[in-house]
Amino acid sequence: MNEKFVDPIVAEVRRNREEWFAEFDYDVDKLREHLDTLRSKWGNAGVRYETETERQARFEWNRLQLSRNT
């Protein structure tokens, strides 16, 4: 019994990641620049991204809620 479970979603994510890295010659900076342009386009289409300040405020709010419930 040497069968290994393969999650098809994880396999797809890994395949997509490999294709993107290959497309940008495995250069993380090139990939990041590309993603930044996509983020800008998506933002213009109405997609909203959480800022680091908003993220930290959400974490703090959650921490306070948990402390009140214990």
PLY file of the C-alpha trace (Angstrom):
ply
format ascii 1.0
element vertex 70
property float x
property float y
property float z
element edge 69
property int vertex1
property int vertex2
end_header
0.00 0.00 0.00
2.18 2.77 -1.25
-0.60 4.90 -2.71
-0.40 8.60 -2.06
-3.49 10.81 -1.82
-3.35 13.70 -4.27
-5.66 16.62 -3.63
-6.75 17.90 -7.06
-7.11 21.49 -5.84
-3.61 21.53 -4.33
-2.27 19.96 -7.54
-3.94 22.67 -9.63
-2.56 25.46 -7.44
0.93 24.01 -7.70
0.61 23.60 -11.47
-0.58 27.21 -11.85
2.23 28.48 -9.62
4.82 26.62 -11.66
3.40 27.98 -14.93
3.46 31.56 -13.62
7.00 31.27 -12.32
8.15 29.77 -15.63
6.38 32.56 -17.54
8.43 35.14 -15.62
11.74 33.23 -15.79
11.48 32.33 -12.10
12.07 35.99 -11.25
9.97 36.90 -8.22
10.29 40.63 -8.90
8.91 40.25 -12.44
6.04 38.16 -11.10
5.31 40.72 -8.37
5.23 43.55 -10.94
2.78 41.56 -13.03
0.57 40.87 -10.02
0.66 44.56 -9.10
-0.70 45.45 -12.55
-3.43 42.84 -12.15
-4.28 44.17 -8.70
-4.64 47.65 -10.18
-6.98 46.36 -12.90
-9.00 44.37 -10.38
-9.23 47.40 -8.11
-10.64 49.41 -11.00
-13.20 46.65 -11.48
-14.36 47.00 -7.87
-12.26 44.41 -6.06
-11.11 45.83 -2.73
-7.97 44.80 -0.88
-7.50 45.03 2.85
-4.66 47.34 3.88
-2.11 46.29 6.48
-3.63 48.84 8.90
-7.11 47.36 8.38
-5.71 43.86 8.82
-4.05 44.74 12.11
-7.26 46.45 13.34
-9.23 43.30 12.48
-6.75 41.13 14.39
-6.97 43.44 17.41
-10.79 43.43 17.30
-10.79 39.62 17.16
-8.32 39.44 20.05
-10.55 41.71 22.14
-13.63 39.66 21.31
-11.88 36.45 22.36
-10.66 37.97 25.62
-14.21 39.08 26.48
-15.54 35.56 25.92
-13.07 33.85 28.24
0 1
1 2
2 3
3 4
4 5
5 6
6 7
7 8
8 9
9 10
10 11
11 12
12 13
13 14
14 15
15 16
16 17
17 18
18 19
19 20
20 21
21 22
22 23
23 24
24 25
25 26
26 27
27 28
28 29
29 30
30 31
31 32
32 33
33 34
34 35
35 36
36 37
37 38
38 39
39 40
40 41
41 42
42 43
43 44
44 45
45 46
46 47
47 48
48 49
49 50
50 51
51 52
52 53
53 54
54 55
55 56
56 57
57 58
58 59
59 60
60 61
61 62
62 63
63 64
64 65
65 66
66 67
67 68
68 69
